[in-house]
Amino acid sequence: MEQNTIPKEVHDLIDRARKEMAKRIVGQNEMIDGLLTALIAGGHILLEGVPGLAKTRAVKTMAEITGLQFKRIQFTPDLLPADLTGTLIWEQATSSFSMRRGPIFANVILADEINRAPAKVQSALLEAMEESQVTIGEQSYQLPSPFFVLATQNPIEHEGTYALPEAELDRFLLKLLVRYPDQEEELSILGLASPFENPGAAETASRDLNTVLDQKALESLRRAGDAIFTDEKIQRYIVSVVAASRPAPTRLVPGAEGGLRPGSSRTREGIYRYISFGGSPRASLALYRCSKIRALMEGRSFVSPDDVKAAAFPVLRHRLVLSYEAEADGLEPDTVISRILALVPMP
């Protein structure tokens, strides 16, 4: 297929958004593109990385360039659902209850250290992420639109933390791994810092941002993303990749004429001994949406197999439940995803 291009105004909009994010964030291109992908797709993001890698700053920066209302919630083991959603307050003057809204009533929610929250708080957040509403007492309240949850978690600290349930993990569109910068990027970070001022205040004051992704701009990007062409072969490839992540009794493996065929027990004992549970149809939908948006951000009007392969890692890495054998052998989800992609033939 001849490589068509997206409209120039759409390409310029994405380019301006990247440049605005780069005013505050040095490097971390994968994280920036992931944040923009979820913003266009209207999905939630889980950010994982050690402290000090600008996760919180990146989320705040994204909120600023959109002009959306931003709230930060620090999750702790003693947090209550009412601290998140709000509560009913008895009004003596009117002899009735009134609703006091919690911090979740905003467009962009930074759920800092989400794995520190107990089960009841996780349940309240799950309703907000899936239904865009919260229930207080006997009544449900609609959350602002658009509504994004961008959660962070620290992978190296486990004391006082709670593992996120699979049902909640599945509601995150992407899981982004925030990695250490290289030495040149870290040198640039030093150049932005001032040792004689409050670092947070200095970086905010000296790096004013422009609102480039307001509601109208976001709608235009979403329409452009919907218009990206996805061939039927690519759609079958997306479904095959997600299906190949499931350790079903009848495992599908590459066939001689393309596509997939039932595999042997040897195949099931190979990569699939490392997988307890794979991606659901929600993963297929997420991979489909993110592949289209990646093509859009790359300036193409159609999805290629490389778009699917690139999007598979952030889409699937939090949806795979690995077995104890994988942990014993030191296998990370990305390694397993690489083997799955190698197993499924490209169109």
Phi, psi and chi 1 to 4 in degrees:
 res  aa     phi    psi   chi1   chi2   chi3   chi4
   1 MET       -  138.6  176.6 -176.9  -66.2      -
   2 GLU   -69.1  137.9 -177.6 -178.7   -7.5      -
   3 GLN   -78.8  103.0  179.9  166.1  -27.4      -
   4 ASN   -83.1  166.1  -59.8  -40.7      -      -
   5 THR  -120.4  156.3   57.0      -      -      -
   6 ILE   -79.6  163.8   60.5  172.7      -      -
   7 PRO   -55.6  144.3  -25.0   33.1      -      -
   8 LYS   -60.5  -37.8 -175.9  178.0 -175.9  -59.1
   9 GLU   -65.6  -33.0   57.8  -90.4   20.0      -
  10 VAL   -69.6  -44.2  172.4      -      -      -
  11 HIS   -61.5  -42.3 -177.6  -87.5      -      -
  12 ASP   -64.2  -36.8  -69.2  -16.5      -      -
  13 LEU   -64.8  -44.8 -165.9   56.5      -      -
  14 ILE   -64.3  -40.6  -65.9  172.6      -      -
  15 ASP   -64.1  -40.8 -171.0   52.2      -      -
  16 ARG   -66.5  -39.0  -71.0 -157.6  -55.6  -88.0
  17 ALA   -62.5  -43.2      -      -      -      -
  18 ARG   -61.9  -41.8  -76.9  169.1  166.8  160.5
  19 LYS   -67.4  -37.6  -72.2  179.5  178.6  177.8
  20 GLU   -65.6  -42.1  -71.2  -61.5  -45.3      -
  21 MET   -62.5  -37.0  -66.9  -75.9  -69.5      -
  22 ALA   -68.6  -15.7      -      -      -      -
  23 LYS   -65.4  -30.5  -72.3 -178.5  179.6  179.9
  24 ARG  -108.8  -24.7  -64.5  -97.2 -178.8   89.4
  25 ILE  -114.9  121.9  -51.3  -62.4      -      -
  26 VAL   -91.6  125.9  176.2      -      -      -
  27 GLY    68.3 -141.4      -      -      -      -
  28 GLN    52.8   42.3  -57.8  -69.4    2.1      -
  29 ASN   -62.1  -36.2  -65.1  -32.0      -      -
  30 GLU   -64.3  -40.7 -177.7 -179.2  -13.4      -
  31 MET   -67.5  -42.4  176.3  177.9   65.7      -
  32 ILE   -62.0  -46.8  -70.5  174.2      -      -
  33 ASP   -65.0  -34.8  -79.2   -4.3      -      -
  34 GLY   -65.6  -42.1      -      -      -      -
  35 LEU   -62.1  -44.0  -69.4  173.0      -      -
  36 LEU   -66.5  -36.3  -65.4  176.2      -      -
  37 THR   -61.2  -48.0  -63.5      -      -      -
  38 ALA   -65.7  -35.6      -      -      -      -
  39 LEU   -63.2  -44.8 -172.9   65.3      -      -
  40 ILE   -68.8  -39.4  -62.1  170.5      -      -
  41 ALA   -77.7  -16.6      -      -      -      -
  42 GLY    74.9   34.6      -      -      -      -
  43 GLY  -116.2  170.9      -      -      -      -
  44 HIS   -96.4  158.9  -50.3  -66.1      -      -
  45 ILE  -130.7  141.1  -80.5 -172.2      -      -
  46 LEU  -110.9  119.6 -179.6   61.4      -      -
  47 LEU  -104.2  125.6  -71.1  166.9      -      -
  48 GLU  -122.9  128.5 -176.2  175.2  -80.9      -
  49 GLY   180.0  159.5      -      -      -      -
  50 VAL   -68.7  161.5  -60.3      -      -      -
  51 PRO   -60.1  147.7  -23.5   33.4      -      -
  52 GLY    92.6    9.6      -      -      -      -
  53 LEU  -103.5   18.8  -65.3 -177.4      -      -
  54 ALA    71.4   28.9      -      -      -      -
  55 LYS   -65.4  -50.7  -61.3 -174.2  -63.0  -63.9
  56 THR   -63.5  -42.5  -59.5      -      -      -
  57 ARG   -63.0  -38.0 -170.0 -169.3  -48.8  176.3
  58 ALA   -63.9  -41.9      -      -      -      -
  59 VAL   -66.7  -43.7  175.1      -      -      -
  60 LYS   -63.0  -38.2  -66.6  173.9   66.9  175.2
  61 THR   -64.4  -42.9  -58.9      -      -      -
  62 MET   -61.7  -40.0 -167.9 -163.8   75.6      -
  63 ALA   -63.2  -37.6      -      -      -      -
  64 GLU   -67.5  -41.0  -75.7 -167.4   51.8      -
  65 ILE   -75.4  -10.9   69.1  170.4      -      -
  66 THR   -97.2  -18.6   58.9      -      -      -
  67 GLY    71.9   15.1      -      -      -      -
  68 LEU   -85.9  157.5  -62.4  173.3      -      -
  69 GLN   -70.6  131.7 -174.7 -176.8   13.9      -
  70 PHE  -119.6  136.8  169.2   78.6      -      -
  71 LYS  -136.0  139.1  -69.5  -72.0  179.9   67.1
  72 ARG  -110.4  131.0  175.9 -179.1  179.7  -89.6
  73 ILE  -120.9  119.4  -54.8  171.7      -      -
  74 GLN   -87.6  112.3 -179.8   64.4   52.7      -
  75 PHE   -81.4  133.8  -79.1   58.9      -      -
  76 THR  -137.1  160.7   56.3      -      -      -
  77 PRO   -62.5  -22.8  -25.6   35.1      -      -
  78 ASP   -96.6   10.1   60.5  -12.2      -      -
  79 LEU   -67.6  140.3 -161.2   69.4      -      -
  80 LEU  -108.5  154.4  -61.3  174.5      -      -
  81 PRO   -54.5  -36.0  -26.5   34.3      -      -
  82 ALA   -65.4  -28.4      -      -      -      -
  83 ASP   -66.3  -21.3  -61.5  -33.7      -      -
  84 LEU   -96.0  -50.2 -175.9   72.9      -      -
  85 THR   -93.6  -25.8   62.0      -      -      -
  86 GLY   108.3 -179.1      -      -      -      -
  87 THR  -153.0  170.9 -171.8      -      -      -
  88 LEU   -91.5  131.4  -62.9  174.8      -      -
  89 ILE  -113.7  132.1  -57.3  -65.4      -      -
  90 TRP   -78.9  122.4  175.9 -104.3      -      -
  91 GLU   -98.0  111.7  -60.6  -73.9   -7.5      -
  92 GLN   -64.0  -37.0 -172.1   69.2   34.4      -
  93 ALA   -65.5  -37.5      -      -      -      -
  94 THR  -102.8   -4.6   60.0      -      -      -
  95 SER    54.2   44.3  -62.8      -      -      -
  96 SER  -150.7  167.0   61.5      -      -      -
  97 PHE   -91.6  142.4  -74.5   97.8      -      -
  98 SER  -122.9  153.4   64.4      -      -      -
  99 MET   -92.4  124.7 -156.2  -89.0  -80.2      -
 100 ARG  -100.7  110.3 -178.5   73.6   56.1   83.9
 101 ARG   -72.7  140.9  -61.0 -167.8  173.5 -150.4
 102 GLY   -89.6  179.6      -      -      -      -
 103 PRO   -66.9  -12.3   23.3  -33.0      -      -
 104 ILE   -72.9  -11.7 -158.0  167.0      -      -
 105 PHE   -82.1   71.2  -76.1   87.9      -      -
 106 ALA  -150.0  170.3      -      -      -      -
 107 ASN   -79.2  -43.5  -61.7  111.8      -      -
 108 VAL  -118.7  117.5 -179.9      -      -      -
 109 ILE  -110.1  122.0  -58.7  -64.1      -      -
 110 LEU   -94.8  107.3  171.2   58.0      -      -
 111 ALA   -93.0   89.3      -      -      -      -
 112 ASP   -77.0  127.7 -130.3  -11.8      -      -
 113 GLU    54.7   58.2  -64.6 -173.2  -73.4      -
 114 ILE   -61.2  -27.7 -172.2  173.8      -      -
 115 ASN   -76.0    4.2   54.5  -27.3      -      -
 116 ARG   -92.6   -7.5  -70.9 -170.1  175.7  -83.0
 117 ALA   -83.3  140.5      -      -      -      -
 118 PRO   -74.6  176.5   24.2  -32.0      -      -
 119 ALA   -61.3  -40.5      -      -      -      -
 120 LYS   -65.0  -37.0  -72.4 -175.2  177.6 -179.4
 121 VAL   -69.2  -40.4  176.7      -      -      -
 122 GLN   -60.4  -38.1  -61.0  -73.7   -0.1      -
 123 SER   -65.3  -42.3  178.2      -      -      -
 124 ALA   -65.1  -38.7      -      -      -      -
 125 LEU   -68.8  -34.9 -175.6   62.3      -      -
 126 LEU   -61.9  -42.8 -179.9   61.3      -      -
 127 GLU   -62.5  -41.6 -179.6 -170.0    8.9      -
 128 ALA   -64.5  -41.2      -      -      -      -
 129 MET   -69.7  -38.1  -68.1  171.0   61.7      -
 130 GLU   -86.1  -41.2  179.5   64.0   16.1      -
 131 GLU  -106.1   -7.3  -52.6  -67.1  -19.6      -
 132 SER    54.8   40.0  -67.8      -      -      -
 133 GLN  -153.6  162.9   67.4  175.6   27.3      -
 134 VAL  -130.7  151.7  -64.3      -      -      -
 135 THR  -110.9  123.3  -59.4      -      -      -
 136 ILE  -124.7  118.2  -58.6  175.0      -      -
 137 GLY    68.9 -123.5      -      -      -      -
 138 GLU  -107.0    7.8  -62.5  179.9   -7.6      -
 139 GLN  -122.2  145.1 -171.4  169.5   -9.4      -
 140 SER  -102.1  142.0  -64.2      -      -      -
 141 TYR  -122.8  132.1  -61.0   86.9      -      -
 142 GLN   -75.9  139.0 -159.5   68.6   26.0      -
 143 LEU   -86.5  159.8  -66.1  170.8      -      -
 144 PRO   -60.9  153.8  -19.6   30.2      -      -
 145 SER  -119.3  131.9  179.8      -      -      -
 146 PRO   -75.1  162.6   28.9  -35.5      -      -
 147 PHE  -133.0  121.1  176.7   72.3      -      -
 148 PHE  -126.8  134.6  -58.4  101.7      -      -
 149 VAL  -109.2  122.9  173.0      -      -      -
 150 LEU  -119.8  105.5  -62.0  106.6      -      -
 151 ALA  -103.4  144.8      -      -      -      -
 152 THR  -117.7  150.4   69.3      -      -      -
 153 GLN  -147.2  148.6   66.9  176.9    9.0      -
 154 ASN   -97.0  119.6 -178.6  -10.8      -      -
 155 PRO   -79.0  -10.1   30.8  -34.6      -      -
 156 ILE  -106.4   -6.4   61.0  174.0      -      -
 157 GLU  -114.9  124.3 -167.5  171.5   -7.1      -
 158 HIS  -120.8  -12.1  -57.9  -71.4      -      -
 159 GLU   -72.4  128.5 -174.5  176.3  -10.5      -
 160 GLY    73.3   23.2      -      -      -      -
 161 THR  -115.8  160.8   62.7      -      -      -
 162 TYR  -126.3  130.7  -59.9   82.4      -      -
 163 ALA   -65.5  133.8      -      -      -      -
 164 LEU   -70.0  133.6  -60.3 -175.6      -      -
 165 PRO   -66.7  151.7   21.9  -31.1      -      -
 166 GLU   -59.3  -35.0  -78.8   70.9   26.5      -
 167 ALA   -62.5  -35.9      -      -      -      -
 168 GLU   -77.0  -41.0 -176.1  174.2    4.3      -
 169 LEU   -58.5  -37.0  -74.1  171.3      -      -
 170 ASP   -66.8  -19.8 -159.4   30.7      -      -
 171 ARG   -79.8  -14.2  -96.1   62.9  174.5 -172.3
 172 PHE   -80.7  127.4  -73.8  103.0      -      -
 173 LEU   -63.8  -44.7 -179.4   71.8      -      -
 174 LEU  -136.0  150.9  -58.0  174.1      -      -
 175 LYS  -118.0  118.4  178.7 -179.5  178.4 -180.0
 176 LEU  -105.5  131.4  -56.8  178.2      -      -
 177 LEU   -93.9  118.8  -58.0 -179.1      -      -
 178 VAL   -93.2  115.5 -172.0      -      -      -
 179 ARG  -101.8  165.7  -50.1 -179.8 -167.3  -80.6
 180 TYR   -63.7  144.3  -73.3  110.7      -      -
 181 PRO   -73.4  157.4   27.9  -34.1      -      -
 182 ASP   -77.2  176.7   60.3   34.4      -      -
 183 GLN   -66.2  -36.7  -67.6 -170.9   22.6      -
 184 GLU   -66.8  -41.0  -69.5  -60.5  -40.0      -
 185 GLU   -65.4  -40.4  -69.5  172.0  -16.1      -
 186 GLU   -67.2  -32.1 -161.6  157.6   -2.6      -
 187 LEU   -64.4  -39.1 -166.9   60.7      -      -
 188 SER   -65.4  -35.8  -60.8      -      -      -
 189 ILE   -62.5  -41.1  -67.0  172.1      -      -
 190 LEU   -61.1  -36.2  -64.8 -178.2      -      -
 191 GLY   -67.7  -23.1      -      -      -      -
 192 LEU   -86.2  -17.0  -65.9  176.4      -      -
 193 ALA   -88.4  149.5      -      -      -      -
 194 SER  -121.8  117.9  171.2      -      -      -
 195 PRO   -73.0   -8.0   27.4  -33.7      -      -
 196 PHE  -105.8    4.0  -55.2  107.9      -      -
 197 GLU  -128.5  165.2  -60.5 -178.8   54.5      -
 198 ASN   -61.6  116.6 -179.0  -47.3      -      -
 199 PRO   -56.9  -43.5  -22.1   32.2      -      -
 200 GLY   -65.1  -44.1      -      -      -      -
 201 ALA   -67.4  -39.4      -      -      -      -
 202 ALA   -64.0  -46.4      -      -      -      -
 203 GLU   -67.5  -32.1   70.5 -166.9   15.0      -
 204 THR   -73.4  -42.1  -58.3      -      -      -
 205 ALA   -70.0  -36.1      -      -      -      -
 206 SER   -86.6   -9.0   62.5      -      -      -
 207 ARG  -126.3   67.0  -62.5  -78.5  172.9  175.4
 208 ASP   -65.9  138.2  -66.8  -29.8      -      -
 209 LEU  -109.3  152.2  -59.7  177.6      -      -
 210 ASN  -100.6  144.9  -61.2  -48.6      -      -
 211 THR   -81.5  105.6  -58.3      -      -      -
 212 VAL  -111.2  -17.1  -64.0      -      -      -
 213 LEU  -120.6   62.8  -68.4 -178.0      -      -
 214 ASP   -74.9 -176.7   55.9   14.9      -      -
 215 GLN   -56.9  -43.0  -69.8  -87.8   29.8      -
 216 LYS   -64.8  -42.7 -176.8  178.1  178.7 -179.3
 217 ALA   -65.9  -40.3      -      -      -      -
 218 LEU   -62.7  -40.7  -87.2  177.7      -      -
 219 GLU   -63.2  -39.5  -76.2  -58.2  -41.3      -
 220 SER   -66.1  -37.5   67.9      -      -      -
 221 LEU   -67.8  -37.8  -72.1  178.1      -      -
 222 ARG   -67.7  -39.4  -74.7  171.8 -177.9  168.1
 223 ARG   -64.1  -40.5  -73.6 -165.6  -60.3  -89.9
 224 ALA   -64.9  -38.4      -      -      -      -
 225 GLY   -65.2  -39.7      -      -      -      -
 226 ASP   -64.2  -29.4  -71.9  -21.3      -      -
 227 ALA   -81.3   -8.0      -      -      -      -
 228 ILE   -64.7  130.7  -63.3  -64.7      -      -
 229 PHE   -79.9  134.0  175.0   73.0      -      -
 230 THR  -125.6  110.4  -51.1      -      -      -
 231 ASP   -64.1  153.4 -170.4   87.1      -      -
 232 GLU   -59.6  -34.8 -176.3 -177.3   -7.8      -
 233 LYS   -64.4  -37.0  -67.6 -178.9  179.8  178.5
 234 ILE   -68.3  -40.3  -61.9  -66.4      -      -
 235 GLN   -61.8  -41.3  -65.5 -178.5   29.9      -
 236 ARG   -65.2  -36.0  -70.7 -176.3  179.0  -82.4
 237 TYR   -64.2  -41.6  179.9   55.1      -      -
 238 ILE   -60.5  -48.1  -70.9  170.7      -      -
 239 VAL   -63.9  -38.8  171.8      -      -      -
 240 SER   -66.0  -38.5  -64.7      -      -      -
 241 VAL   -63.5  -46.1  167.5      -      -      -
 242 VAL   -68.7  -40.8  176.9      -      -      -
 243 ALA   -62.4  -34.5      -      -      -      -
 244 ALA   -71.1  -12.0      -      -      -      -
 245 SER   -85.6   -4.4   72.7      -      -      -
 246 ARG  -100.7  123.8  -57.8  166.4 -171.5  157.9
 247 PRO   -80.3   62.3   30.4  -33.8      -      -
 248 ALA   -74.2  160.5      -      -      -      -
 249 PRO   -56.5  -38.8  -25.2   34.1      -      -
 250 THR  -103.9   98.2  -57.5      -      -      -
 251 ARG   -82.7  139.2  171.9   49.5   40.7 -159.0
 252 LEU   -94.7  132.7  -60.6  177.8      -      -
 253 VAL  -131.5  165.9  -62.4      -      -      -
 254 PRO   -58.8  135.4  -23.3   32.8      -      -
 255 GLY   -96.0  167.1      -      -      -      -
 256 ALA   -66.5  -30.8      -      -      -      -
 257 GLU  -106.0   29.9  -60.8  177.8   -2.8      -
 258 GLY    84.1  171.3      -      -      -      -
 259 GLY    73.3 -160.4      -      -      -      -
 260 LEU  -127.6  153.1  -61.3  175.1      -      -
 261 ARG  -137.4  162.0   61.5  174.0  176.2   78.6
 262 PRO   -58.1  135.5  -23.7   33.5      -      -
 263 GLY   -94.6  172.6      -      -      -      -
 264 SER   -88.2  167.8   64.9      -      -      -
 265 SER   -63.5  -29.1   59.4      -      -      -
 266 ARG   -63.3  -41.4 -179.6  178.6  -60.4  176.9
 267 THR   -62.9  -43.2  -57.2      -      -      -
 268 ARG   -65.4  -32.1  -67.2 -162.4  -62.1  -87.9
 269 GLU   -78.9  -10.9  -69.0  169.8   -0.8      -
 270 GLY   -77.6 -105.6      -      -      -      -
 271 ILE   -66.4  -28.1 -177.3   62.1      -      -
 272 TYR   -77.8   -9.4  -64.4  103.2      -      -
 273 ARG   -73.6  -12.6   63.1 -166.7  173.8   97.9
 274 TYR   -93.4   -5.0  -64.0  123.2      -      -
 275 ILE  -117.4  124.3  -55.2  174.0      -      -
 276 SER   -89.6  -43.9  -63.9      -      -      -
 277 PHE  -141.4  145.8  -62.2   97.0      -      -
 278 GLY  -110.9 -162.6      -      -      -      -
 279 GLY   -78.6  146.3      -      -      -      -
 280 SER   -91.4  177.3   68.8      -      -      -
 281 PRO   -56.8  -25.2  -29.8   36.6      -      -
 282 ARG   -63.1  -31.9 -173.8 -178.5  -79.3  118.2
 283 ALA   -67.1  -38.4      -      -      -      -
 284 SER   -62.3  -42.9  -60.7      -      -      -
 285 LEU   -63.6  -42.5  -70.0  169.3      -      -
 286 ALA   -64.1  -42.2      -      -      -      -
 287 LEU   -65.6  -37.8 -173.5   53.9      -      -
 288 TYR   -63.6  -47.9  176.2   66.7      -      -
 289 ARG   -65.4  -45.2  -69.7  159.8   62.0 -167.7
 290 CYS   -70.6  -31.8  -67.8      -      -      -
 291 SER   -64.4  -41.2  -62.1      -      -      -
 292 LYS   -65.4  -40.9  -64.7 -179.4   73.8  167.1
 293 ILE   -71.6  -34.1  -66.5  170.7      -      -
 294 ARG   -64.1  -41.1 -173.9 -178.4 -173.9  -83.7
 295 ALA   -61.0  -40.9      -      -      -      -
 296 LEU   -60.1  -44.7  176.6   72.5      -      -
 297 MET   -72.2  -21.6  -63.2 -179.8   71.3      -
 298 GLU   -87.2   -3.2  -68.1  -66.6  -42.9      -
 299 GLY    86.0   21.5      -      -      -      -
 300 ARG  -113.9  152.2  -78.6 -179.4  -76.9  100.3
 301 SER   -96.7    8.9   60.4      -      -      -
 302 PHE  -145.1  155.3   60.3   92.0      -      -
 303 VAL   -88.4  134.2  177.4      -      -      -
 304 SER  -108.0  163.2   73.0      -      -      -
 305 PRO   -58.3  -31.7  -26.4   34.8      -      -
 306 ASP   -65.2  -33.2  -73.0  -24.0      -      -
 307 ASP   -62.4  -42.5  -65.8  -37.5      -      -
 308 VAL   -65.5  -44.3  178.7      -      -      -
 309 LYS   -64.4  -40.4  -66.8  178.4   71.7  172.1
 310 ALA   -68.2  -39.3      -      -      -      -
 311 ALA   -75.5  -20.5      -      -      -      -
 312 ALA   -62.3  -34.5      -      -      -      -
 313 PHE   -66.6  -56.5  -68.9   93.4      -      -
 314 PRO   -67.9  -23.8   22.8  -32.5      -      -
 315 VAL   -77.7  -37.5  166.4      -      -      -
 316 LEU  -100.5  -21.0  -68.2  175.9      -      -
 317 ARG   -63.1  -26.7   62.3  167.4   59.5  110.8
 318 HIS   -97.7   -4.2   58.2  -63.0      -      -
 319 ARG   -98.1  -15.4  -69.0 -178.2  164.4   95.6
 320 LEU   -82.7  129.1  -65.7 -176.8      -      -
 321 VAL  -103.6  109.5  178.8      -      -      -
 322 LEU   -83.5  153.5  -58.7 -172.8      -      -
 323 SER   -82.2  173.7   65.9      -      -      -
 324 TYR   -65.9  -29.2  -70.4  109.7      -      -
 325 GLU   -63.2  -38.7  -72.5 -175.5   76.9      -
 326 ALA   -63.8  -42.7      -      -      -      -
 327 GLU   -64.9  -40.7 -175.0  176.5   -8.1      -
 328 ALA   -64.7  -36.2      -      -      -      -
 329 ASP   -87.6    1.7  -70.4   -7.4      -      -
 330 GLY    71.2   29.3      -      -      -      -
 331 LEU   -87.1  131.6  -72.3 -175.0      -      -
 332 GLU   -92.6  158.6  -61.4  -69.4  -25.9      -
 333 PRO   -55.5  -37.7  -28.0   35.0      -      -
 334 ASP   -63.8  -34.1  -79.0   14.3      -      -
 335 THR   -65.7  -42.0  -55.0      -      -      -
 336 VAL   -65.9  -40.6  176.6      -      -      -
 337 ILE   -63.6  -39.4  -65.3  169.6      -      -
 338 SER   -59.3  -41.1  -65.9      -      -      -
 339 ARG   -69.3  -35.2  -63.6 -170.6 -176.3 -177.2
 340 ILE   -64.7  -44.0  -68.9  171.2      -      -
 341 LEU   -64.0  -34.2  -67.9  172.1      -      -
 342 ALA   -70.9  -24.5      -      -      -      -
 343 LEU   -78.4  -33.2 -178.9   67.3      -      -
 344 VAL   -91.0  124.9 -179.0      -      -      -
 345 PRO   -69.3  139.5   24.5  -33.3      -      -
 346 MET   -79.6  146.7  -67.9  175.5   58.9      -
 347 PRO   -72.4      -   24.4  -32.0      -      -
